[in-house]
Structures are given as C-alpha cells and as structure tokens.
C-alpha cells in the first residue's frame, strides 16, 4: 500500500518536509516512490505537484493526517471530487 506522507529534511531547528509517495513498510527516511511536493512549517510555504498527487490518490494512496490537512487547505480534494460539496 502506498501513502502520501512527510519526509523530514533540513538541519536542526530549520526543518523542511518533503511530501512523498512511499510504501507503508518503509521508514520515514526510506526510499520513496516519488517526491510530490514540500512543506516548510517555519515559513508556512507549500509547493505541490498536483497532477502527481491526484494520480496517486486515484490509484488508492492514503494521505497521512498532516498531509491530508495540507491538501485540504490547498483544495486538492475539490479537484478530485468536484461534485461533492463537503468532505469529512
């Protein structure tokens, strides 16, 4: 099973997270399938490769809680489910 989750990068006190598609059996810094974005929690910046994220979500990838919150804030689920007005 594939998950969309955060991969920690950067240095001490200046952490940056990559959003990656990765096998659930891999560890946090393990080999990822594809990098689909990054999230800087200090500067509150986000970059997403939306077509790649939509591809993995359509294939059944499950986002973790934090990644799901990031995707909701950007509005990726509106592109995936355009007919639904409210998602849980």
N, C-alpha and C positions, 0 to 999 in steps of 0.2 A: 504494500500500500504506500502511496505517495502522500506526503504532507507538504504544505507551504508553511515554513517556519523561519524564525530568525537565526542567523549565524553571527556570532559575536566577532567583531574585528576592531582594529584600532589599538590604542595603547591604554595604559592605566589612566583613569579619570577622564579620558576622551574617547569613550566607546562609541562605535558606529556599528549598526547591524545591517547585514545583507539579508534580503528576503530571498530564500532559495526553495526550490523544489527538491526534496530529498526523501530517500527511503526511510520509513519509520524505524527500521532496525539500526540505522546509522547514528553515531553520536553527534553532538552539536557541531563540532568542527570537522565532521567526516566529509567524505566525498559527496558533493551534491550533483544532481542531475542537470540543473540549470539555474543560473542566477537570474532572478526576475525583478529585482529592484533593491533599493536600500532605504534605510530609515535612520536618521540622525536625531536621537532623542534630545540632545542638548540644544541644537538649533531648530528643532522641530521641522526638519525638512524631510520630504519623502519623494523618491523617484520610483515609478513603477513602469514596467514593461507590460502594459495592459493586455495586448494580444497574447503574450506568453502566459500570463496569469489566467486569462479566460480559457486558453487551450487546456491547461492543467485542471482547472475546475470542471470543465466539460468532460474530461477523461476520468473524473472521480476523485481528484485530490482533495484532501480535507485541510483547511487552514487551521492553525492553532488559534487560541483565543485572542492573543495580541495582534496577530496578522489579520484576523477577521475584523477586529476593530479598525485597523488601518485601512483595510479595503472598504469597509462601510463608510468611513469618513471621506474617502475619495469618490465613492459612488460606483465601484466596480460591479456590485451586485445589481444595480439598476440596469447595467448593460447586459448582464447575464440573464436576468428575469425582468424584461421590460413591461410585462403585463401585470405584475404584482405590485400593489401599492405599498404594502408593509411586510417586511421580513422579520422574523424573530431573531 
